[in-house]
Structure formats: C-alpha cells, structure tokens
Amino acid sequence: MSKMKRLFIVLSIFLYFDIKSEQETFKIGLGSCNDQNYFTKAWKSIGNEDINAFFFLGDNVYGDIPSGELTLLEMAYQRFNKNMPDWFREVEIYAIWDDHDYGLNDGGANYRYKFESQTMFKDFWRIDDSDPRMFRNGVYFSDIKEIHNLKVLFIGLDTRFFRSELTKKDGIYLANEENEATVLGEEQWLWFKEQIIKPHDILILGSSIQVLATGHRFEKWANFPLEREKLLSALDELDSQVILVSGDRHRGGIYRQNELIEITASSLNRSIPYSYESDKLLLGNTHTQNNYGLIELADESIKISLKNEKMDVLEYIEIPLK
C-alpha cells in the first residue's frame, strides 16, 4: 500500500471519529432579553455553535407598556418573526416568558390581559394543539429526552401568570414572607412535583427570574423566601443532576449552591453599562455585555459556558455526571 493511501485512510479514520465525537455532544443554547428592534449579533455565533436546542428564558420580545395593553406586544412578535435566524428551523425551541413578553413590567397574577397574552405566546411559538399548554393556564412545560442513554428532563416554569404581588419600598423589592404568597401558584406547584418524580438523570430547569442569587434589589425568587425554600428543598431531594437556567437581569453569570448550578444568560441584545455586582453564591464575575449560555451534554460531563456575542468564553464550569 502506498504512503499516500495509508495517509488517506488514517485521515479518514481521524475525521470519522472527530465528527462522531461532535455528534455525541448534545448542545443547548440559552438566552433572554431580546429586543425585536435591535440587531442580535449573537444569532450568528449561536448558529456556529451547532446547537441541538435553544431555550428562550423570557423577555424574548419587548412588548410591554404601562397600561398593559397588547398592541405593542403584537407588533413585537411580528417584527421578531421577520428577523428570526435560519437555524431556528433546524433546532428544537423551548420558551418561557418574563414580564416584557408577558405584557406588563414586573407583572404577575393581577395582570388584566394575561389570558390574551397567553394566547399570543402560544400562537407565536406554534404550540401544538395536542400540547398540554393548550388546555391549561400558564406557559409552563416539561419534556424528556434520551441523550447518551441518559434521561434529560427539561422543565420551563411560569413565574408570571400565578405570581403574587411584589413587596416594594423606595424602589427596592423586599421579601414577601406571607404564607400564601406564591411564585408558581398551587396548580403549577402540583404539576411540578409530579414532573420531578418521573425517572430522569439530568434536570434542566428554566426560570425567567433568578433562583440562587439573593444579593441584588431586583426581581428574584428570594423576594418570596418561602417559595424559594420550597423549590430548593424539592430539588435537594432529587438524585439527578440539576441545572438551573435563568434570564431577566441584563447581566450574566454562573452561581452554585452545593451541587446545584445556575447559569443566568442575559441579555442577547440589550446590554447595559458595566456595574459591579457580586453574590455569595456567584462563581467568577457577572457580565453586562451581550451574552448567551451554552450547555454541552457529553458522555461523562456537563459543560456550562457563558459567552459573549463573539463566542468568547466569559464564565465556564464543567461538572462530572452523577
């Protein structure tokens, strides 16, 4: 056999296993805070990541006005629909909402147009007629996939439709410690508990607002401390690996409490001027430049990255599979 043929065979084998290796990594993109009136440079970078799925974590468009009326939200969806990147059609899309695509800034259960907004959400994201979301209130969902012989459970929570009123003083949100105060509402809590007892190895849990962070004055689960403790206690009882994914903040970062990891990916295209922020559970730094998140599920580990719109890694953690 000639040297050239041997070289060709070696290269072919190398390329085969290189391609196979890439295929054995399941990639999930993450993002939030996408203003339909701004150009989203990150779309090209995310497309280059060769992702398998993308999880929209809320504020997917900006359509809220102080009156709560839905005219702007309808136009926002129309504009976003025209500007969607081509790769949207090639990957699985998961979506939950936050306040700006709910229809009212910091809105909760008392928002008077929430039923109409819910219909617009389901229409835009083309929720199938047989999907459970079509027969109940809220936009929460679950989906389970077999990836690398592992059962991966995706859950998206609705932190708007049922949420109690926020407690606010001098422009700062305070803890609402009333026993009946809720983030998810009774119906969604019962559903959530039913989902997490299903057999699974990895849980990717989406919440539009941050779960672990407590040190800032904005919206977060810590504004409802009893609800936050209820959620963390439920997750602590699981044997599976849990990854929290969140948005909202116009600031990205990775947080950790014991084995529980949270990545906040925000914003896709509405960056804010840099200001320092820390938290007792923060790993590394927070980043106010435009960013997106990436979860890579491989055979032996889970890689979690926060990247800027140029694909530069801002924060990174790799954890072994349980």
N, C-alpha and C positions, 0 to 999 in steps of 0.2 A: 504494500500500500504506500502510495506516495506521501511525502510530508505534508503536501497541500491538502490531500484528502483527510489525513489524520487531524490536521488543524481544523478543518471544516467540521468534522464530527465532534471534536472537543468543544468548539464554539457553539455548535447546535445544542449539545447537551447542557452547556452553561446557560444558554439563553432560555432553554426549556424550563430549567429549574428556577431561573430568575423570574420568569413570567409566572410560573406556578406559585412561587413564594409570594409574589404580589397579589395573586388571586386569593391566597389563603388569609389575607388580612382584610377584614371587613371594616370599612371606614364610614364613620358617621360625622357629617358636618353639623355645626351648631351656630346659631346666630339669632340676633334680636335687634330691635331698634333700626328699622329700615324705612327711611323716609322716601316715599314714592317720587318726590320732587327732586331728589338728589341722585347723582350718578353713583353707583355702587361698584367701586373698583375691585372690591373683594370677590365679586362674582367670578371674574376670570381666574383668580387664584384658587378659589374653591373648586372650580371646574377642573383645574390642573391637578387637584388632589386625587382625582379618580375615585370619588366617594361612591358609596352604595346607597346612602340615605342622607337626608338632611332634616334636621329638627328645628323648626321655627319656634322660638321661645317667647313670642309676644311682641307687641308693637311692630308687627310685620308690615303695617302701613300706619300712617298718621292721619286719622280722620276725625278726631275729637274736636268739639267746640264747646264753649262754656254752657250753652243751652242744652247740649246733649243731642241735638237733632242730627239726623243721619245724612244730610245732603253731602257734606264733605267726605264722609266715610265712603259713600257710594262712588264718588269721583276718585277717591284714593285707590280703591280696589280696581277701578277701570284703568287707571294710569299704571299701576303695578302690573296688571295683566299684560299691558302692551310692552313692558320693559323686562319681562322675565327672560333670564338666560336660557339658551337652548338645552343645557344639561338638566334643567328641571324635568324635562320629559323623559329622562333616562334613569332617574333615581327615584327611590321611594321618598315621599314627602310626609313628614309628621308636622302637625301645627297645633299650638295652643295660642290663646290671645292674652294680651295685657291691656292696660287701660286705653292706650291710644287707638287700638283697633277694636276695643270694646265699645268706645264711643264717648267716654267721659273721663277726663283726667282724674286718676286715683279713684275711679268709680267702683261701686260694689253692688250689693243686692238691691239697693233702693233706686238704681238707675232705671228711669221710666221707659226707656226704649230698648231694654236688654233683650226682649223677645225678638224684636225686629232686627236688632244687631246680630243675634244668634243665627237668624235665617240668612243674613248676608254672609256671615262667616262660612256657613255650611255650603252655600251656593258657590262662593269663591273657591273654596278648597275642594269642591266637587266631591263632597261626602256621598258615598253610595247610598242608594235608597234603602238597602238592607242593613246599613251600619246602625248599631245601637244608638249612636248620637242623634239619629233622625227621630227617635221615639222618646227622648227624654230631654230635660232642661240641662243646659251647660254644654261645654265643648270638651269635657274630659274623655279620655280614651285609653285603651290598652291594646297591645299587640304582642304576640310572642313569635319568635323566630328561632329556627335551629341553625346555629352558626358554629362551625368547627365542633360538631357533636355536643354543643352546649345550648341550653335553652336560655335565650335572651329575652327578657320581658321589658317591653317599652311601655311606660305609663306617662301620660300627659295630664296634669291636674288643671282644673279651672279655679283660679284664685280670685275670680271677679263675680261671677253670677250669684253666688251664695254668701259672699263675704259681708260680715257685719261692718258697722260704721267704724271709721278710724277715730282715735282719740288724738286731738291736736291742740297744742298750746304754743303761741308765739311762733307759728310756722314750723314747729317741730312735732313729729309724730311720737306719741307716748304709748306706753304699754296699756292695752285694753285687757284688764285682768278679770273682767266679768265672766262668770262661769258659762253663760250662754253665748258669749262672743265666739264667732266661728270664722274660719277661712274657707272651709270646704262645704259646710252645711251637712246636715245629717244624712241626706240621701247619698251624697258623694263619699262621705266617710264610710258608710256601709259598703258601698261598691268597692272602694279602695281596699278595705280589709279582705274582701272576697278575692280581689285580684292577687294580692301579695302572698296568699296561701297556695296559689297554683304552683306546681313544681317549676322551678327555674334556677339557673345557676348565676345569672347576672341580671340585675335590675337597673335600667337606665330610667331615672325618674325626673320628668320635666316639671318645673315650677316657674312661672313667669317671674316671681319675686324670689329674692334670696332666702335660703333656709338657714345656712350656718352663720352668716355674718350678723353681728349684733352691734357693731361699733358706730354705725352711721345713723343719721336722723331721718332717713327716707323710708319708703315702704319696704317691708321685710316681714318674714314670719315672726320675728321677735316682737313685733307690735301686738301680737296675740300670743303671749308666752305660754298659755295653757295649751293652745293648739300646736305650737311648735314642739312642746314637750311630748304631746300625744303622738305627733308624727315621728319624732326621733325615737321614742320608745317602741313604736311599731316596727321601725326599720332595724332597731337594735336586736329585735327578736329573730331576725332573719338569718339564715345560714349563708345566704347568697352574697355575692359582691355587689354593693350598691354604689352607683354613681349618680349624684345629683347634678342636674344641668339647669341653669337659670339665666335670666337676661335682665332687662329693665334699667340697669344702673348707668349706662353710658360709661362703663368702667369694667374692664375685665380682670379676672384673677382666678386663682385656684386656692381652695380652702380645704382644711382637713380637721376632722374631729375623730380621733382614734382611727378606725379603719374606714370611716365614711369620708368620701371625697366629693367636693362640689366644684364644678367649673362654671363660672359666670362669663358668658360671651356677649359683650355689649360694648359699643354698638357697631352695626355693619357699616353705617354711613353717616352717623350723626355724632361725630366726635365732639368732645368738649375740651376747653383749655385744661392743661395739666394742673392738678392739685393733689397734694399728698393725702393718702388715706391708708390706714392700716387697720388691722383687726387681730385679735388674739388667736384666731384660727386661720389667718392668712399664711399661705406659703409664698415666699418671694414678695413680689410687689403687685400693685394694681396698675392698670394701664388705661389711659383715657383716649389713646389713639384708636382709630377704627380697627376692629379685630373680628375674628371668628374662632370658633373652637373646633377641635378635631379629636374624635375618639377612635382609636385603632384597636380592634379586637383581633389578636393573633392567637397562636396555638397555646402559648404559655404565659402571656402577659397582656395587660391593657395599657396602652399608651394614651395619655391625655395631654393635648397641646393647646395653648392659646397662641394664635399667630396674628401678625398684622396683615394688612391688605397686600403686602409684597411677599407674603409667605414666610417672613422672618419669625422665628420662634421667640415669643415673649416669655412664656412660662411653660414648664414641662414636668410631668411626673409619669413614671412607669411603675405599675404595681403588678405583682405576680397574681395569677389566677388562684383562687382558693381551691 
